Every structure is written in structure tokens, then in C-alpha cells.
Amino acid sequence: MLKFKIGDTVKITLGKDKGRAGKIEKIIPKKESALVPGINIYKKHLKGQQGQKGGIYEIPRPLSFSKIALICPKCNKVTRVGISLVDQQKRRVCKKCGKEIDK
């Protein structure tokens, strides 16, 4: 079970965007990384091809799970994620307030 899901609000803890927050748009489980729009932006130079215009485009790159921290929707604090068993199902739990993150 992953500790982050699509739609979670996260805060960046390392890198050039440290301190900024955003919502997860895509998760890449094999690389253990998440894509947050507007954060970790890099420029890519593209040559014009059939119907596509060339130029310099800004694209967001995925961030490693180790560089982001979840913001709890209940207590609005940056927290770590714990996992507890409820009726034989794993649930994500906030380590600060102890409440379930998603229901």
C-alpha cells in the first residue's frame, strides 16, 4: 500500500521548491515518485516536427516520495502517514492527530 494517493495535498521538503504545496496529479509506483503540477518545473527544448511547433517548453518532473510530506486534511499539519487495520482492510492514518486520512 502506498502512503500517497492522487489528489492528496503535499508539501515539498527538499529541493528548489522547498516549502511550496500542491496536489498530486499522478503517481509512478515503480519509481516511487509523484507528479505535482507547477512544482519541479524544468525547461525542454523541442525541435519543430509535423504540425508541432518548436520552442522551449516548461514541463513538471516527478518528485521522489522522500522529498514530499503529506498535509493532513483533518488537522492541516504536515505529517507522516501510518497504516492501521480496520475490518481486515489497511487504512492510512495521520501520525499527529490519529484520525483516518481517507474514508
N, C-alpha and C positions, 0 to 999 in steps of 0.2 A: 504494500500500500504506500502510495506517495504522500508526502506531507503537504504538497501544494496541489491545487486544482485550478482549472480555468475559471477566471472570474474573481479569484482571491486578490485582495489588496495587499501589496507587499511594499516594504521599504528597502532601499538599496543600502547595504552596509559597507561595501568596498568598491573602489574604482573611481572613475572620474565623475560619476553621477551620485556619489555618496550623499545620503540624506534625502534624496528625492523618493517619491512614492508613485505607484501606478498599479493598474490591474493587469493580471496575467492574461495574455491573449492566446498563447499556445504553449504546450509543454512537450518537450522532447525527452521521453523517459530513458532511452538508451544512453544519451549524453548527460543525463541528469541536469537539464537546463530548461529555462523558461524564457519566453519572449514577452517583453513588456514594451508596448508601443510608446515611442517618444523618449525612450531611455536606451543608453548604449548605442547611440547613433554613429554610424560610420559612413564615409563617402565612397561611392563606387563609380569609377569611370567606365562608361559604356560607349562602344562604337556604334554608329547608326547601322541598322540592318533592315531587312524588308519590312517596311511600314513602321518600324520603331525608330524614334528619334534618339540620336546620340547625345551625350552630355554627362554631367556629374549628378548622380542621384544619391540621396541620403536614404540609407536602409538601417533598420534596427537589427542588432545582432543579439543572439540569445545570451542570457546570463546564467552562470552556474548557480545551483541551489545553495552553495556555500556563501554566495555573495548577496543573498536576499533573506529577509526575515518577514514573517507573516505579521500583519496588523490584525489583531482580534476584532471581529465585528461587534462583540458584546462590550468589551471594556476599552476599545480603541487604543490599546497599547501594543508596542512591538513585543512579540512573544515567541517562544519556541513551541513546537507542536508535539503533544503527547498522543499516544494511542491507547484507548481503553476498549474492553469488550463489553458490549451491551446486547443481550439476547443473541449470543453467538455471532455478532457482527462487530467488525472493527469500526470505531468512531474516532474522529480527530478531536482532541481536547486542548484547550488553552492552558498553558502551564502557569499563567499568572492568576486568572480568575477561576479556573477549574471547570468552566462550562463548555458544552459541546460547541464546536465551531459551525458545523452544518447539520441540519436536521431534515 
